[in-house]
Amino acid sequence: MSLSAMCFRALRPAGIQLRSISLIDIHQGTGERSGQLIRGQVSEFKGQVYIDVRRCFIPEDSPTKEFIPTKKGISLNVDQFEAVAAAIPQIREMIADEKRENGLH
């Protein structure tokens, strides 16, 4: 079983069929968070496409050292994802303004 299938199998109720279309590891933690990962996945459920972005981690006692999903994340349908994607330039501008105003890096 693929790691992505494991992640989503752990998150969905028993008996629900989810087909993974693609998977991307977005950000690997470093330092204290080296066993953490933000993972994005496109999947199909009941004929609809969903985008899921979720924090995963490697349990300390895991013999396989595979990433397991947490509840921290979001699942969006395509319309919701497109709305978020369209807002990214504005969000980047807000981040830049905040950094400038508060002397942050």
C-alpha atoms as an extended CHARMM CRD file, in Angstrom:
* protein
*
       105  EXT
         1         1  MET       CA              0.0000000000        0.0000000000        0.0000000000  PROA      1               0.0000000000
         2         2  SER       CA              1.3490000000        3.4270000000       -0.9100000000  PROA      2               0.0000000000
         3         3  LEU       CA              2.0580000000        5.9940000000        1.7510000000  PROA      3               0.0000000000
         4         4  SER       CA             -0.6140000000        8.3250000000        0.3490000000  PROA      4               0.0000000000
         5         5  ALA       CA             -3.1730000000        5.5450000000        0.5220000000  PROA      5               0.0000000000
         6         6  MET       CA             -2.1500000000        4.9130000000        4.1320000000  PROA      6               0.0000000000
         7         7  CYS       CA             -2.5350000000        8.5960000000        5.0120000000  PROA      7               0.0000000000
         8         8  PHE       CA             -6.0210000000        8.7970000000        3.6110000000  PROA      8               0.0000000000
         9         9  ARG       CA             -7.0580000000        5.3820000000        4.8760000000  PROA      9               0.0000000000
        10        10  ALA       CA             -6.2780000000        6.5960000000        8.3680000000  PROA      10              0.0000000000
        11        11  LEU       CA             -8.4070000000        9.7370000000        7.8820000000  PROA      11              0.0000000000
        12        12  ARG       CA            -11.5450000000        8.3990000000        6.2350000000  PROA      12              0.0000000000
        13        13  PRO       CA            -14.2940000000        6.2890000000        7.7820000000  PROA      13              0.0000000000
        14        14  ALA       CA            -14.2420000000        2.5560000000        7.0610000000  PROA      14              0.0000000000
        15        15  GLY       CA            -15.8810000000        1.5190000000        3.8100000000  PROA      15              0.0000000000
        16        16  ILE       CA            -15.3910000000        4.8170000000        1.9850000000  PROA      16              0.0000000000
        17        17  GLN       CA            -13.5460000000        4.4580000000       -1.3220000000  PROA      17              0.0000000000
        18        18  LEU       CA            -10.9950000000        7.1470000000       -2.1370000000  PROA      18              0.0000000000
        19        19  ARG       CA             -8.8100000000        7.0550000000       -5.2260000000  PROA      19              0.0000000000
        20        20  SER       CA             -5.5400000000        8.9570000000       -5.0640000000  PROA      20              0.0000000000
        21        21  ILE       CA             -4.7220000000       10.8010000000       -8.2760000000  PROA      21              0.0000000000
        22        22  SER       CA             -1.4500000000       12.4800000000       -7.3110000000  PROA      22              0.0000000000
        23        23  LEU       CA              0.6120000000       13.3550000000       -4.2740000000  PROA      23              0.0000000000
        24        24  ILE       CA              3.2240000000       16.0020000000       -3.4810000000  PROA      24              0.0000000000
        25        25  ASP       CA              5.3260000000       16.5470000000       -0.3810000000  PROA      25              0.0000000000
        26        26  ILE       CA              5.2190000000       20.3020000000        0.1010000000  PROA      26              0.0000000000
        27        27  HSD       CA              7.4570000000       20.9740000000        3.0980000000  PROA      27              0.0000000000
        28        28  GLN       CA              9.6730000000       18.7120000000        5.1900000000  PROA      28              0.0000000000
        29        29  GLY       CA             10.2400000000       19.8980000000        8.7310000000  PROA      29              0.0000000000
        30        30  THR       CA             13.7180000000       20.5760000000       10.0850000000  PROA      30              0.0000000000
        31        31  GLY       CA             15.2350000000       20.5710000000       13.5560000000  PROA      31              0.0000000000
        32        32  GLU       CA             12.6350000000       19.6760000000       16.1700000000  PROA      32              0.0000000000
        33        33  ARG       CA             10.0860000000       19.1960000000       13.3730000000  PROA      33              0.0000000000
        34        34  SER       CA             12.2630000000       16.9180000000       11.2230000000  PROA      34              0.0000000000
        35        35  GLY       CA              9.7220000000       14.1070000000       11.5450000000  PROA      35              0.0000000000
        36        36  GLN       CA              6.9250000000       16.2870000000       10.1530000000  PROA      36              0.0000000000
        37        37  LEU       CA              5.7360000000       16.9260000000        6.6430000000  PROA      37              0.0000000000
        38        38  ILE       CA              3.0630000000       18.9480000000        4.8630000000  PROA      38              0.0000000000
        39        39  ARG       CA              1.5620000000       16.8100000000        2.1330000000  PROA      39              0.0000000000
        40        40  GLY       CA             -0.7690000000       17.7610000000       -0.6960000000  PROA      40              0.0000000000
        41        41  GLN       CA             -2.9080000000       15.2330000000       -2.5030000000  PROA      41              0.0000000000
        42        42  VAL       CA             -5.4300000000       15.2920000000       -5.3110000000  PROA      42              0.0000000000
        43        43  SER       CA             -7.9680000000       12.5100000000       -5.0150000000  PROA      43              0.0000000000
        44        44  GLU       CA            -11.3300000000       11.3880000000       -6.3140000000  PROA      44              0.0000000000
        45        45  PHE       CA            -14.2900000000       10.5250000000       -4.1160000000  PROA      45              0.0000000000
        46        46  LYS       CA            -17.7520000000        9.6670000000       -5.4390000000  PROA      46              0.0000000000
        47        47  GLY       CA            -16.9170000000       11.1950000000       -8.8300000000  PROA      47              0.0000000000
        48        48  GLN       CA            -15.6590000000       14.4960000000       -7.3800000000  PROA      48              0.0000000000
        49        49  VAL       CA            -12.0670000000       15.7470000000       -7.2600000000  PROA      49              0.0000000000
        50        50  TYR       CA            -10.7070000000       16.9790000000       -3.9230000000  PROA      50              0.0000000000
        51        51  ILE       CA             -7.4740000000       18.6450000000       -2.8700000000  PROA      51              0.0000000000
        52        52  ASP       CA             -6.2160000000       17.7440000000        0.5810000000  PROA      52              0.0000000000
        53        53  VAL       CA             -3.3610000000       19.5190000000        2.3690000000  PROA      53              0.0000000000
        54        54  ARG       CA             -2.4540000000       17.9020000000        5.6340000000  PROA      54              0.0000000000
        55        55  ARG       CA              0.3240000000       17.7630000000        8.2130000000  PROA      55              0.0000000000
        56        56  CYS       CA              1.8380000000       14.2940000000        8.5590000000  PROA      56              0.0000000000
        57        57  PHE       CA              4.3810000000       12.9670000000       11.0430000000  PROA      57              0.0000000000
        58        58  ILE       CA              6.5020000000        9.9210000000       11.7730000000  PROA      58              0.0000000000
        59        59  PRO       CA              5.5320000000        8.3810000000       15.1340000000  PROA      59              0.0000000000
        60        60  GLU       CA              8.5600000000        7.9210000000       17.4050000000  PROA      60              0.0000000000
        61        61  ASP       CA              7.7760000000        4.2310000000       17.8430000000  PROA      61              0.0000000000
        62        62  SER       CA              7.1750000000        3.5700000000       14.1380000000  PROA      62              0.0000000000
        63        63  PRO       CA              9.2350000000        0.6230000000       12.8780000000  PROA      63              0.0000000000
        64        64  THR       CA              8.5760000000        1.6270000000        9.2370000000  PROA      64              0.0000000000
        65        65  LYS       CA              9.3410000000        5.3620000000        9.6550000000  PROA      65              0.0000000000
        66        66  GLU       CA              6.4280000000        6.2130000000        7.3480000000  PROA      66              0.0000000000
        67        67  PHE       CA              4.4980000000        9.4610000000        7.5790000000  PROA      67              0.0000000000
        68        68  ILE       CA              1.0320000000        9.2680000000        9.1390000000  PROA      68              0.0000000000
        69        69  PRO       CA             -1.5500000000       12.0820000000        8.7120000000  PROA      69              0.0000000000
        70        70  THR       CA             -2.8150000000       14.2360000000       11.5380000000  PROA      70              0.0000000000
        71        71  LYS       CA             -6.1980000000       15.9350000000       11.7600000000  PROA      71              0.0000000000
        72        72  LYS       CA             -4.4370000000       19.2380000000       11.0670000000  PROA      72              0.0000000000
        73        73  GLY       CA             -5.2520000000       20.0490000000        7.4840000000  PROA      73              0.0000000000
        74        74  ILE       CA             -7.9560000000       20.9000000000        5.0340000000  PROA      74              0.0000000000
        75        75  SER       CA             -9.7980000000       19.1570000000        2.2300000000  PROA      75              0.0000000000
        76        76  LEU       CA            -11.1900000000       21.3560000000       -0.5590000000  PROA      76              0.0000000000
        77        77  ASN       CA            -13.2880000000       20.6950000000       -3.6230000000  PROA      77              0.0000000000
        78        78  VAL       CA            -12.0080000000       22.1700000000       -6.9010000000  PROA      78              0.0000000000
        79        79  ASP       CA            -14.0790000000       25.3760000000       -6.6360000000  PROA      79              0.0000000000
        80        80  GLN       CA            -12.8470000000       26.0290000000       -3.1080000000  PROA      80              0.0000000000
        81        81  PHE       CA             -9.2630000000       25.3180000000       -4.1510000000  PROA      81              0.0000000000
        82        82  GLU       CA             -9.5290000000       27.7200000000       -7.1070000000  PROA      82              0.0000000000
        83        83  ALA       CA            -10.8230000000       30.4480000000       -4.7660000000  PROA      83              0.0000000000
        84        84  VAL       CA             -7.8890000000       29.9260000000       -2.4070000000  PROA      84              0.0000000000
        85        85  ALA       CA             -5.4020000000       29.8180000000       -5.2980000000  PROA      85              0.0000000000
        86        86  ALA       CA             -6.8070000000       33.0920000000       -6.6690000000  PROA      86              0.0000000000
        87        87  ALA       CA             -6.3000000000       34.7280000000       -3.2680000000  PROA      87              0.0000000000
        88        88  ILE       CA             -2.6160000000       33.7140000000       -2.9860000000  PROA      88              0.0000000000
        89        89  PRO       CA             -1.2370000000       36.9460000000       -4.5570000000  PROA      89              0.0000000000
        90        90  GLN       CA             -3.2560000000       39.0250000000       -2.0600000000  PROA      90              0.0000000000
        91        91  ILE       CA             -2.1080000000       36.8370000000        0.8150000000  PROA      91              0.0000000000
        92        92  ARG       CA              1.5210000000       37.2250000000       -0.2830000000  PROA      92              0.0000000000
        93        93  GLU       CA              1.0380000000       40.9820000000       -0.3580000000  PROA      93              0.0000000000
        94        94  MET       CA             -0.4340000000       40.9200000000        3.1570000000  PROA      94              0.0000000000
        95        95  ILE       CA              2.5560000000       38.8710000000        4.3780000000  PROA      95              0.0000000000
        96        96  ALA       CA              5.0020000000       41.3240000000        2.8060000000  PROA      96              0.0000000000
        97        97  ASP       CA              3.1660000000       44.2610000000        4.4020000000  PROA      97              0.0000000000
        98        98  GLU       CA              3.2260000000       42.5790000000        7.8110000000  PROA      98              0.0000000000
        99        99  LYS       CA              6.9400000000       41.8530000000        7.5170000000  PROA      99              0.0000000000
       100       100  ARG       CA              7.6850000000       45.4030000000        6.4170000000  PROA      100             0.0000000000
       101       101  GLU       CA              5.6070000000       46.9880000000        9.1850000000  PROA      101             0.0000000000
       102       102  ASN       CA              7.0310000000       44.7960000000       11.9250000000  PROA      102             0.0000000000
       103       103  GLY       CA             10.6300000000       44.3670000000       10.7550000000  PROA      103             0.0000000000
       104       104  LEU       CA             10.2150000000       40.6270000000       10.2760000000  PROA      104             0.0000000000
       105       105  HSD       CA             12.0690000000       38.3580000000        7.8590000000  PROA      105             0.0000000000
